[in-house]
Amino acid sequence: MFTGIIQDVGKIASMKNQGDNILITIQSKLVDETTAIGDSIAISGVCLTATSLDLASHTVTVTAVEETLRRTTVGRLRANSSVNLEMALRPTDRMGGHFVQGHVDTAGRCESIEVKEGSLVVTVSFPAEFQELVVEKGSIAIDGVSLTAYGVSKASFKVSIIPHTLASTTLKNLKAGDLVNLEFDILGKYVQRMLQKSTDKGLTLERLKNYGF
């Protein structure tokens, strides 16, 4: 589990094919004596597992499987690419963003970037099949960064990005036309699933109460 608050911008040291998978080695200041093999790391919003470490060079290697490559932008990374990094949430950490699983739902596209005084306004499009999961003022993770969606339509939304977030993440390099990893809020996904299950029986106030609402 993550929060969408990026802890470092790392660099891809190497990418190697391994059958249908790709081994990705990342260099980051986060890789130190507190890092262990088996740790979960969010790499531009994608939860992957540390499979080997080199503390001397501050590098960690993870494996991206075929499903991850199909659903995310990980397969587009190259050596020297910058990536947003976040280590898994600890029980004692502050919850500064929102609950992010690192399970990317789909890739979106940056449609436009508008410079405002004190921020950038970015418009992102996404497959219309996900429209029920994007709500006005709801949380969304873009390349692992916790942001708030507004100006929501059937297939796009806007986010405002403040200077601190730009300076601390790869979003400062975002250009119109770029693909980004999108993870929709977990609460919305569970509600959607419950509504789908309730279609035949009908959704009632009593049923919602039983679900905890």
Biotite code that builds the C-alpha atoms (Angstrom):
import biotite.structure as struc

atoms = struc.array([
    struc.Atom([0.000, 0.000, 0.000], chain_id="A", res_id=1, res_name="MET", atom_name="CA", element="C"),
    struc.Atom([1.217, 3.498, -0.874], chain_id="A", res_id=2, res_name="PHE", atom_name="CA", element="C"),
    struc.Atom([0.061, 7.097, -0.468], chain_id="A", res_id=3, res_name="THR", atom_name="CA", element="C"),
    struc.Atom([0.941, 8.757, -3.766], chain_id="A", res_id=4, res_name="GLY", atom_name="CA", element="C"),
    struc.Atom([3.496, 11.026, -2.083], chain_id="A", res_id=5, res_name="ILE", atom_name="CA", element="C"),
    struc.Atom([6.671, 10.576, -4.127], chain_id="A", res_id=6, res_name="ILE", atom_name="CA", element="C"),
    struc.Atom([9.863, 10.066, -2.102], chain_id="A", res_id=7, res_name="GLN", atom_name="CA", element="C"),
    struc.Atom([12.460, 10.231, -4.869], chain_id="A", res_id=8, res_name="ASP", atom_name="CA", element="C"),
    struc.Atom([12.903, 10.493, -8.619], chain_id="A", res_id=9, res_name="VAL", atom_name="CA", element="C"),
    struc.Atom([15.083, 7.544, -9.579], chain_id="A", res_id=10, res_name="GLY", atom_name="CA", element="C"),
    struc.Atom([16.928, 6.658, -12.784], chain_id="A", res_id=11, res_name="LYS", atom_name="CA", element="C"),
    struc.Atom([16.625, 3.475, -14.822], chain_id="A", res_id=12, res_name="ILE", atom_name="CA", element="C"),
    struc.Atom([20.119, 1.946, -14.816], chain_id="A", res_id=13, res_name="ALA", atom_name="CA", element="C"),
    struc.Atom([19.267, -0.929, -17.153], chain_id="A", res_id=14, res_name="SER", atom_name="CA", element="C"),
    struc.Atom([16.444, -2.968, -18.666], chain_id="A", res_id=15, res_name="MET", atom_name="CA", element="C"),
    struc.Atom([16.916, -6.588, -19.720], chain_id="A", res_id=16, res_name="LYS", atom_name="CA", element="C"),
    struc.Atom([14.488, -9.021, -21.332], chain_id="A", res_id=17, res_name="ASN", atom_name="CA", element="C"),
    struc.Atom([13.860, -12.257, -19.458], chain_id="A", res_id=18, res_name="GLN", atom_name="CA", element="C"),
    struc.Atom([11.442, -14.332, -21.512], chain_id="A", res_id=19, res_name="GLY", atom_name="CA", element="C"),
    struc.Atom([8.166, -12.375, -21.599], chain_id="A", res_id=20, res_name="ASP", atom_name="CA", element="C"),
    struc.Atom([9.302, -10.308, -18.606], chain_id="A", res_id=21, res_name="ASN", atom_name="CA", element="C"),
    struc.Atom([11.653, -7.350, -18.217], chain_id="A", res_id=22, res_name="ILE", atom_name="CA", element="C"),
    struc.Atom([14.224, -6.963, -15.448], chain_id="A", res_id=23, res_name="LEU", atom_name="CA", element="C"),
    struc.Atom([14.463, -3.305, -14.471], chain_id="A", res_id=24, res_name="ILE", atom_name="CA", element="C"),
    struc.Atom([17.332, -1.942, -12.400], chain_id="A", res_id=25, res_name="THR", atom_name="CA", element="C"),
    struc.Atom([16.753, 1.444, -10.773], chain_id="A", res_id=26, res_name="ILE", atom_name="CA", element="C"),
    struc.Atom([19.202, 3.732, -8.992], chain_id="A", res_id=27, res_name="GLN", atom_name="CA", element="C"),
    struc.Atom([17.857, 5.765, -6.085], chain_id="A", res_id=28, res_name="SER", atom_name="CA", element="C"),
    struc.Atom([18.854, 7.234, -2.746], chain_id="A", res_id=29, res_name="LYS", atom_name="CA", element="C"),
    struc.Atom([15.973, 5.207, -1.266], chain_id="A", res_id=30, res_name="LEU", atom_name="CA", element="C"),
    struc.Atom([17.991, 2.009, -1.743], chain_id="A", res_id=31, res_name="VAL", atom_name="CA", element="C"),
    struc.Atom([19.914, 1.701, 1.513], chain_id="A", res_id=32, res_name="ASP", atom_name="CA", element="C"),
    struc.Atom([20.382, -0.659, 4.457], chain_id="A", res_id=33, res_name="GLU", atom_name="CA", element="C"),
    struc.Atom([16.665, -0.435, 5.292], chain_id="A", res_id=34, res_name="THR", atom_name="CA", element="C"),
    struc.Atom([15.725, -1.892, 1.885], chain_id="A", res_id=35, res_name="THR", atom_name="CA", element="C"),
    struc.Atom([15.223, -5.643, 1.643], chain_id="A", res_id=36, res_name="ALA", atom_name="CA", element="C"),
    struc.Atom([14.617, -8.178, -1.084], chain_id="A", res_id=37, res_name="ILE", atom_name="CA", element="C"),
    struc.Atom([10.857, -8.715, -1.270], chain_id="A", res_id=38, res_name="GLY", atom_name="CA", element="C"),
    struc.Atom([10.014, -5.075, -0.523], chain_id="A", res_id=39, res_name="ASP", atom_name="CA", element="C"),
    struc.Atom([7.242, -3.495, -2.575], chain_id="A", res_id=40, res_name="SER", atom_name="CA", element="C"),
    struc.Atom([8.228, -0.368, -4.492], chain_id="A", res_id=41, res_name="ILE", atom_name="CA", element="C"),
    struc.Atom([5.916, 1.861, -6.524], chain_id="A", res_id=42, res_name="ALA", atom_name="CA", element="C"),
    struc.Atom([7.692, 2.768, -9.766], chain_id="A", res_id=43, res_name="ILE", atom_name="CA", element="C"),
    struc.Atom([5.779, 5.567, -11.489], chain_id="A", res_id=44, res_name="SER", atom_name="CA", element="C"),
    struc.Atom([2.686, 4.164, -9.835], chain_id="A", res_id=45, res_name="GLY", atom_name="CA", element="C"),
    struc.Atom([3.340, 0.475, -10.547], chain_id="A", res_id=46, res_name="VAL", atom_name="CA", element="C"),
    struc.Atom([3.833, -1.781, -7.537], chain_id="A", res_id=47, res_name="CYS", atom_name="CA", element="C"),
    struc.Atom([6.796, -4.095, -8.175], chain_id="A", res_id=48, res_name="LEU", atom_name="CA", element="C"),
    struc.Atom([8.898, -6.336, -5.932], chain_id="A", res_id=49, res_name="THR", atom_name="CA", element="C"),
    struc.Atom([12.601, -5.922, -5.184], chain_id="A", res_id=50, res_name="ALA", atom_name="CA", element="C"),
    struc.Atom([14.329, -9.109, -6.361], chain_id="A", res_id=51, res_name="THR", atom_name="CA", element="C"),
    struc.Atom([17.964, -8.046, -5.921], chain_id="A", res_id=52, res_name="SER", atom_name="CA", element="C"),
    struc.Atom([19.882, -5.161, -4.359], chain_id="A", res_id=53, res_name="LEU", atom_name="CA", element="C"),
    struc.Atom([23.276, -3.517, -4.684], chain_id="A", res_id=54, res_name="ASP", atom_name="CA", element="C"),
    struc.Atom([23.697, -1.166, -1.738], chain_id="A", res_id=55, res_name="LEU", atom_name="CA", element="C"),
    struc.Atom([27.083, 0.067, -2.963], chain_id="A", res_id=56, res_name="ALA", atom_name="CA", element="C"),
    struc.Atom([25.534, 1.516, -6.117], chain_id="A", res_id=57, res_name="SER", atom_name="CA", element="C"),
    struc.Atom([22.130, 2.191, -4.523], chain_id="A", res_id=58, res_name="HIS", atom_name="CA", element="C"),
    struc.Atom([20.354, 0.074, -7.115], chain_id="A", res_id=59, res_name="THR", atom_name="CA", element="C"),
    struc.Atom([17.393, -2.276, -6.899], chain_id="A", res_id=60, res_name="VAL", atom_name="CA", element="C"),
    struc.Atom([16.153, -4.706, -9.533], chain_id="A", res_id=61, res_name="THR", atom_name="CA", element="C"),
    struc.Atom([12.490, -5.577, -10.070], chain_id="A", res_id=62, res_name="VAL", atom_name="CA", element="C"),
    struc.Atom([10.665, -7.819, -12.537], chain_id="A", res_id=63, res_name="THR", atom_name="CA", element="C"),
    struc.Atom([7.825, -6.528, -14.716], chain_id="A", res_id=64, res_name="ALA", atom_name="CA", element="C"),
    struc.Atom([5.647, -9.374, -15.985], chain_id="A", res_id=65, res_name="VAL", atom_name="CA", element="C"),
    struc.Atom([3.627, -9.488, -19.196], chain_id="A", res_id=66, res_name="GLU", atom_name="CA", element="C"),
    struc.Atom([0.395, -8.237, -17.590], chain_id="A", res_id=67, res_name="GLU", atom_name="CA", element="C"),
    struc.Atom([2.207, -5.230, -16.109], chain_id="A", res_id=68, res_name="THR", atom_name="CA", element="C"),
    struc.Atom([3.792, -4.425, -19.460], chain_id="A", res_id=69, res_name="LEU", atom_name="CA", element="C"),
    struc.Atom([0.422, -4.649, -21.207], chain_id="A", res_id=70, res_name="ARG", atom_name="CA", element="C"),
    struc.Atom([-1.487, -2.428, -18.792], chain_id="A", res_id=71, res_name="ARG", atom_name="CA", element="C"),
    struc.Atom([1.090, 0.239, -17.899], chain_id="A", res_id=72, res_name="THR", atom_name="CA", element="C"),
    struc.Atom([3.770, 2.446, -19.432], chain_id="A", res_id=73, res_name="THR", atom_name="CA", element="C"),
    struc.Atom([6.603, 0.412, -17.885], chain_id="A", res_id=74, res_name="VAL", atom_name="CA", element="C"),
    struc.Atom([7.482, -1.179, -21.229], chain_id="A", res_id=75, res_name="GLY", atom_name="CA", element="C"),
    struc.Atom([8.197, 2.295, -22.636], chain_id="A", res_id=76, res_name="ARG", atom_name="CA", element="C"),
    struc.Atom([10.938, 2.999, -20.113], chain_id="A", res_id=77, res_name="LEU", atom_name="CA", element="C"),
    struc.Atom([14.535, 3.086, -21.278], chain_id="A", res_id=78, res_name="ARG", atom_name="CA", element="C"),
    struc.Atom([17.956, 3.345, -19.640], chain_id="A", res_id=79, res_name="ALA", atom_name="CA", element="C"),
    struc.Atom([18.304, 6.788, -18.011], chain_id="A", res_id=80, res_name="ASN", atom_name="CA", element="C"),
    struc.Atom([14.520, 7.302, -17.887], chain_id="A", res_id=81, res_name="SER", atom_name="CA", element="C"),
    struc.Atom([13.360, 9.094, -14.748], chain_id="A", res_id=82, res_name="SER", atom_name="CA", element="C"),
    struc.Atom([10.739, 7.375, -12.581], chain_id="A", res_id=83, res_name="VAL", atom_name="CA", element="C"),
    struc.Atom([8.711, 8.365, -9.523], chain_id="A", res_id=84, res_name="ASN", atom_name="CA", element="C"),
    struc.Atom([9.518, 6.166, -6.533], chain_id="A", res_id=85, res_name="LEU", atom_name="CA", element="C"),
    struc.Atom([7.689, 5.451, -3.300], chain_id="A", res_id=86, res_name="GLU", atom_name="CA", element="C"),
    struc.Atom([8.398, 2.735, -0.758], chain_id="A", res_id=87, res_name="MET", atom_name="CA", element="C"),
    struc.Atom([5.487, 0.867, 0.788], chain_id="A", res_id=88, res_name="ALA", atom_name="CA", element="C"),
    struc.Atom([3.561, 2.617, 3.564], chain_id="A", res_id=89, res_name="LEU", atom_name="CA", element="C"),
    struc.Atom([4.510, 1.779, 7.148], chain_id="A", res_id=90, res_name="ARG", atom_name="CA", element="C"),
    struc.Atom([1.917, 1.852, 9.968], chain_id="A", res_id=91, res_name="PRO", atom_name="CA", element="C"),
    struc.Atom([3.688, 4.817, 11.587], chain_id="A", res_id=92, res_name="THR", atom_name="CA", element="C"),
    struc.Atom([3.844, 6.963, 8.419], chain_id="A", res_id=93, res_name="ASP", atom_name="CA", element="C"),
    struc.Atom([1.710, 10.038, 7.844], chain_id="A", res_id=94, res_name="ARG", atom_name="CA", element="C"),
    struc.Atom([-1.101, 9.486, 5.341], chain_id="A", res_id=95, res_name="MET", atom_name="CA", element="C"),
    struc.Atom([-0.447, 12.563, 3.209], chain_id="A", res_id=96, res_name="GLY", atom_name="CA", element="C"),
    struc.Atom([-2.111, 11.484, -0.040], chain_id="A", res_id=97, res_name="GLY", atom_name="CA", element="C"),
    struc.Atom([-4.683, 8.706, -0.464], chain_id="A", res_id=98, res_name="HIS", atom_name="CA", element="C"),
    struc.Atom([-4.614, 4.912, -0.420], chain_id="A", res_id=99, res_name="PHE", atom_name="CA", element="C"),
    struc.Atom([-2.759, 3.815, -3.556], chain_id="A", res_id=100, res_name="VAL", atom_name="CA", element="C"),
    struc.Atom([-2.258, 0.118, -4.275], chain_id="A", res_id=101, res_name="GLN", atom_name="CA", element="C"),
    struc.Atom([0.195, 0.422, -7.135], chain_id="A", res_id=102, res_name="GLY", atom_name="CA", element="C"),
    struc.Atom([-2.214, -1.613, -9.283], chain_id="A", res_id=103, res_name="HIS", atom_name="CA", element="C"),
    struc.Atom([-2.495, 0.525, -12.403], chain_id="A", res_id=104, res_name="VAL", atom_name="CA", element="C"),
    struc.Atom([-5.923, 0.356, -14.048], chain_id="A", res_id=105, res_name="ASP", atom_name="CA", element="C"),
    struc.Atom([-5.078, 1.796, -17.442], chain_id="A", res_id=106, res_name="THR", atom_name="CA", element="C"),
    struc.Atom([-2.859, 4.216, -19.314], chain_id="A", res_id=107, res_name="ALA", atom_name="CA", element="C"),
    struc.Atom([-4.182, 7.725, -19.912], chain_id="A", res_id=108, res_name="GLY", atom_name="CA", element="C"),
    struc.Atom([-2.915, 10.407, -22.254], chain_id="A", res_id=109, res_name="ARG", atom_name="CA", element="C"),
    struc.Atom([-1.855, 13.962, -21.463], chain_id="A", res_id=110, res_name="CYS", atom_name="CA", element="C"),
    struc.Atom([-3.995, 16.037, -23.818], chain_id="A", res_id=111, res_name="GLU", atom_name="CA", element="C"),
    struc.Atom([-2.884, 19.522, -22.838], chain_id="A", res_id=112, res_name="SER", atom_name="CA", element="C"),
    struc.Atom([-0.870, 21.517, -20.315], chain_id="A", res_id=113, res_name="ILE", atom_name="CA", element="C"),
    struc.Atom([-1.900, 25.034, -19.351], chain_id="A", res_id=114, res_name="GLU", atom_name="CA", element="C"),
    struc.Atom([0.419, 27.276, -17.380], chain_id="A", res_id=115, res_name="VAL", atom_name="CA", element="C"),
    struc.Atom([-1.362, 29.104, -14.586], chain_id="A", res_id=116, res_name="LYS", atom_name="CA", element="C"),
    struc.Atom([-0.012, 31.462, -11.954], chain_id="A", res_id=117, res_name="GLU", atom_name="CA", element="C"),
    struc.Atom([1.401, 29.123, -9.344], chain_id="A", res_id=118, res_name="GLY", atom_name="CA", element="C"),
    struc.Atom([0.453, 25.806, -10.995], chain_id="A", res_id=119, res_name="SER", atom_name="CA", element="C"),
    struc.Atom([-0.009, 23.782, -14.158], chain_id="A", res_id=120, res_name="LEU", atom_name="CA", element="C"),
    struc.Atom([-3.420, 22.563, -15.274], chain_id="A", res_id=121, res_name="VAL", atom_name="CA", element="C"),
    struc.Atom([-3.122, 19.214, -17.024], chain_id="A", res_id=122, res_name="VAL", atom_name="CA", element="C"),
    struc.Atom([-5.942, 17.586, -18.968], chain_id="A", res_id=123, res_name="THR", atom_name="CA", element="C"),
    struc.Atom([-5.773, 13.794, -19.119], chain_id="A", res_id=124, res_name="VAL", atom_name="CA", element="C"),
    struc.Atom([-7.935, 11.540, -21.269], chain_id="A", res_id=125, res_name="SER", atom_name="CA", element="C"),
    struc.Atom([-8.743, 7.934, -20.413], chain_id="A", res_id=126, res_name="PHE", atom_name="CA", element="C"),
    struc.Atom([-10.773, 5.034, -21.875], chain_id="A", res_id=127, res_name="PRO", atom_name="CA", element="C"),
    struc.Atom([-14.484, 5.827, -21.500], chain_id="A", res_id=128, res_name="ALA", atom_name="CA", element="C"),
    struc.Atom([-15.112, 2.435, -19.867], chain_id="A", res_id=129, res_name="GLU", atom_name="CA", element="C"),
    struc.Atom([-13.603, 3.871, -16.674], chain_id="A", res_id=130, res_name="PHE", atom_name="CA", element="C"),
    struc.Atom([-15.800, 6.982, -16.514], chain_id="A", res_id=131, res_name="GLN", atom_name="CA", element="C"),
    struc.Atom([-17.699, 5.812, -13.422], chain_id="A", res_id=132, res_name="GLU", atom_name="CA", element="C"),
    struc.Atom([-14.432, 5.686, -11.455], chain_id="A", res_id=133, res_name="LEU", atom_name="CA", element="C"),
    struc.Atom([-13.491, 9.330, -12.039], chain_id="A", res_id=134, res_name="VAL", atom_name="CA", element="C"),
    struc.Atom([-15.460, 11.755, -9.883], chain_id="A", res_id=135, res_name="VAL", atom_name="CA", element="C"),
    struc.Atom([-15.297, 15.503, -9.326], chain_id="A", res_id=136, res_name="GLU", atom_name="CA", element="C"),
    struc.Atom([-12.817, 16.298, -6.520], chain_id="A", res_id=137, res_name="LYS", atom_name="CA", element="C"),
    struc.Atom([-11.967, 12.614, -6.217], chain_id="A", res_id=138, res_name="GLY", atom_name="CA", element="C"),
    struc.Atom([-8.473, 11.210, -5.729], chain_id="A", res_id=139, res_name="SER", atom_name="CA", element="C"),
    struc.Atom([-6.493, 9.739, -8.615], chain_id="A", res_id=140, res_name="ILE", atom_name="CA", element="C"),
    struc.Atom([-2.887, 8.563, -8.967], chain_id="A", res_id=141, res_name="ALA", atom_name="CA", element="C"),
    struc.Atom([-1.029, 9.720, -12.087], chain_id="A", res_id=142, res_name="ILE", atom_name="CA", element="C"),
    struc.Atom([2.324, 7.964, -12.504], chain_id="A", res_id=143, res_name="ASP", atom_name="CA", element="C"),
    struc.Atom([2.053, 7.241, -8.788], chain_id="A", res_id=144, res_name="GLY", atom_name="CA", element="C"),
    struc.Atom([1.384, 10.861, -7.760], chain_id="A", res_id=145, res_name="VAL", atom_name="CA", element="C"),
    struc.Atom([-1.714, 11.485, -5.631], chain_id="A", res_id=146, res_name="SER", atom_name="CA", element="C"),
    struc.Atom([-3.763, 14.270, -7.262], chain_id="A", res_id=147, res_name="LEU", atom_name="CA", element="C"),
    struc.Atom([-7.341, 15.574, -7.248], chain_id="A", res_id=148, res_name="THR", atom_name="CA", element="C"),
    struc.Atom([-9.487, 15.301, -10.380], chain_id="A", res_id=149, res_name="ALA", atom_name="CA", element="C"),
    struc.Atom([-11.855, 18.072, -11.462], chain_id="A", res_id=150, res_name="TYR", atom_name="CA", element="C"),
    struc.Atom([-13.451, 19.246, -14.694], chain_id="A", res_id=151, res_name="GLY", atom_name="CA", element="C"),
    struc.Atom([-14.482, 15.619, -15.185], chain_id="A", res_id=152, res_name="VAL", atom_name="CA", element="C"),
    struc.Atom([-16.133, 14.531, -18.435], chain_id="A", res_id=153, res_name="SER", atom_name="CA", element="C"),
    struc.Atom([-16.935, 11.088, -19.837], chain_id="A", res_id=154, res_name="LYS", atom_name="CA", element="C"),
    struc.Atom([-13.385, 10.529, -21.036], chain_id="A", res_id=155, res_name="ALA", atom_name="CA", element="C"),
    struc.Atom([-11.149, 13.204, -19.488], chain_id="A", res_id=156, res_name="SER", atom_name="CA", element="C"),
    struc.Atom([-10.369, 15.151, -16.336], chain_id="A", res_id=157, res_name="PHE", atom_name="CA", element="C"),
    struc.Atom([-8.100, 17.944, -15.170], chain_id="A", res_id=158, res_name="LYS", atom_name="CA", element="C"),
    struc.Atom([-5.590, 18.144, -12.335], chain_id="A", res_id=159, res_name="VAL", atom_name="CA", element="C"),
    struc.Atom([-3.680, 21.115, -10.956], chain_id="A", res_id=160, res_name="SER", atom_name="CA", element="C"),
    struc.Atom([-0.028, 20.519, -10.142], chain_id="A", res_id=161, res_name="ILE", atom_name="CA", element="C"),
    struc.Atom([1.725, 22.868, -7.730], chain_id="A", res_id=162, res_name="ILE", atom_name="CA", element="C"),
    struc.Atom([5.433, 23.806, -8.069], chain_id="A", res_id=163, res_name="PRO", atom_name="CA", element="C"),
    struc.Atom([6.526, 21.521, -5.199], chain_id="A", res_id=164, res_name="HIS", atom_name="CA", element="C"),
    struc.Atom([4.975, 18.480, -6.897], chain_id="A", res_id=165, res_name="THR", atom_name="CA", element="C"),
    struc.Atom([6.538, 19.446, -10.218], chain_id="A", res_id=166, res_name="LEU", atom_name="CA", element="C"),
    struc.Atom([9.966, 19.805, -8.627], chain_id="A", res_id=167, res_name="ALA", atom_name="CA", element="C"),
    struc.Atom([9.661, 16.505, -6.710], chain_id="A", res_id=168, res_name="SER", atom_name="CA", element="C"),
    struc.Atom([8.302, 14.215, -9.447], chain_id="A", res_id=169, res_name="THR", atom_name="CA", element="C"),
    struc.Atom([8.658, 13.325, -13.120], chain_id="A", res_id=170, res_name="THR", atom_name="CA", element="C"),
    struc.Atom([5.527, 15.345, -13.914], chain_id="A", res_id=171, res_name="LEU", atom_name="CA", element="C"),
    struc.Atom([7.814, 18.314, -14.628], chain_id="A", res_id=172, res_name="LYS", atom_name="CA", element="C"),
    struc.Atom([8.817, 16.449, -17.812], chain_id="A", res_id=173, res_name="ASN", atom_name="CA", element="C"),
    struc.Atom([5.235, 15.764, -18.924], chain_id="A", res_id=174, res_name="LEU", atom_name="CA", element="C"),
    struc.Atom([4.318, 16.817, -22.465], chain_id="A", res_id=175, res_name="LYS", atom_name="CA", element="C"),
    struc.Atom([1.083, 16.784, -24.444], chain_id="A", res_id=176, res_name="ALA", atom_name="CA", element="C"),
    struc.Atom([0.730, 13.355, -26.037], chain_id="A", res_id=177, res_name="GLY", atom_name="CA", element="C"),
    struc.Atom([2.595, 11.474, -23.294], chain_id="A", res_id=178, res_name="ASP", atom_name="CA", element="C"),
    struc.Atom([1.032, 8.355, -21.810], chain_id="A", res_id=179, res_name="LEU", atom_name="CA", element="C"),
    struc.Atom([0.667, 8.154, -18.022], chain_id="A", res_id=180, res_name="VAL", atom_name="CA", element="C"),
    struc.Atom([-0.236, 5.386, -15.584], chain_id="A", res_id=181, res_name="ASN", atom_name="CA", element="C"),
    struc.Atom([-3.652, 5.868, -13.971], chain_id="A", res_id=182, res_name="LEU", atom_name="CA", element="C"),
    struc.Atom([-4.894, 4.218, -10.797], chain_id="A", res_id=183, res_name="GLU", atom_name="CA", element="C"),
    struc.Atom([-8.435, 5.090, -9.778], chain_id="A", res_id=184, res_name="PHE", atom_name="CA", element="C"),
    struc.Atom([-9.500, 5.335, -6.154], chain_id="A", res_id=185, res_name="ASP", atom_name="CA", element="C"),
    struc.Atom([-9.955, 1.927, -4.547], chain_id="A", res_id=186, res_name="ILE", atom_name="CA", element="C"),
    struc.Atom([-13.214, 2.943, -2.830], chain_id="A", res_id=187, res_name="LEU", atom_name="CA", element="C"),
    struc.Atom([-14.807, 3.746, -6.186], chain_id="A", res_id=188, res_name="GLY", atom_name="CA", element="C"),
    struc.Atom([-13.778, 0.366, -7.565], chain_id="A", res_id=189, res_name="LYS", atom_name="CA", element="C"),
    struc.Atom([-15.369, -1.504, -4.675], chain_id="A", res_id=190, res_name="TYR", atom_name="CA", element="C"),
    struc.Atom([-18.577, 0.532, -4.919], chain_id="A", res_id=191, res_name="VAL", atom_name="CA", element="C"),
    struc.Atom([-18.741, -0.146, -8.661], chain_id="A", res_id=192, res_name="GLN", atom_name="CA", element="C"),
    struc.Atom([-18.323, -3.877, -8.016], chain_id="A", res_id=193, res_name="ARG", atom_name="CA", element="C"),
    struc.Atom([-21.079, -3.899, -5.399], chain_id="A", res_id=194, res_name="MET", atom_name="CA", element="C"),
    struc.Atom([-23.430, -2.038, -7.723], chain_id="A", res_id=195, res_name="LEU", atom_name="CA", element="C"),
    struc.Atom([-22.752, -4.557, -10.476], chain_id="A", res_id=196, res_name="GLN", atom_name="CA", element="C"),
    struc.Atom([-23.558, -7.436, -8.122], chain_id="A", res_id=197, res_name="LYS", atom_name="CA", element="C"),
    struc.Atom([-26.755, -5.702, -7.018], chain_id="A", res_id=198, res_name="SER", atom_name="CA", element="C"),
    struc.Atom([-28.123, -5.075, -10.526], chain_id="A", res_id=199, res_name="THR", atom_name="CA", element="C"),
    struc.Atom([-30.459, -8.064, -10.569], chain_id="A", res_id=200, res_name="ASP", atom_name="CA", element="C"),
    struc.Atom([-31.668, -7.678, -6.992], chain_id="A", res_id=201, res_name="LYS", atom_name="CA", element="C"),
    struc.Atom([-31.828, -3.892, -7.014], chain_id="A", res_id=202, res_name="GLY", atom_name="CA", element="C"),
    struc.Atom([-29.847, -1.503, -4.860], chain_id="A", res_id=203, res_name="LEU", atom_name="CA", element="C"),
    struc.Atom([-31.778, -0.407, -1.785], chain_id="A", res_id=204, res_name="THR", atom_name="CA", element="C"),
    struc.Atom([-31.011, 1.827, 1.178], chain_id="A", res_id=205, res_name="LEU", atom_name="CA", element="C"),
    struc.Atom([-30.946, -1.245, 3.378], chain_id="A", res_id=206, res_name="GLU", atom_name="CA", element="C"),
    struc.Atom([-28.420, -2.947, 1.075], chain_id="A", res_id=207, res_name="ARG", atom_name="CA", element="C"),
    struc.Atom([-26.174, 0.120, 1.152], chain_id="A", res_id=208, res_name="LEU", atom_name="CA", element="C"),
    struc.Atom([-26.354, 0.130, 4.961], chain_id="A", res_id=209, res_name="LYS", atom_name="CA", element="C"),
    struc.Atom([-25.328, -3.509, 4.981], chain_id="A", res_id=210, res_name="ASN", atom_name="CA", element="C"),
    struc.Atom([-22.287, -2.559, 2.894], chain_id="A", res_id=211, res_name="TYR", atom_name="CA", element="C"),
    struc.Atom([-21.336, 0.043, 5.482], chain_id="A", res_id=212, res_name="GLY", atom_name="CA", element="C"),
    struc.Atom([-22.536, 3.232, 3.780], chain_id="A", res_id=213, res_name="PHE", atom_name="CA", element="C"),
])
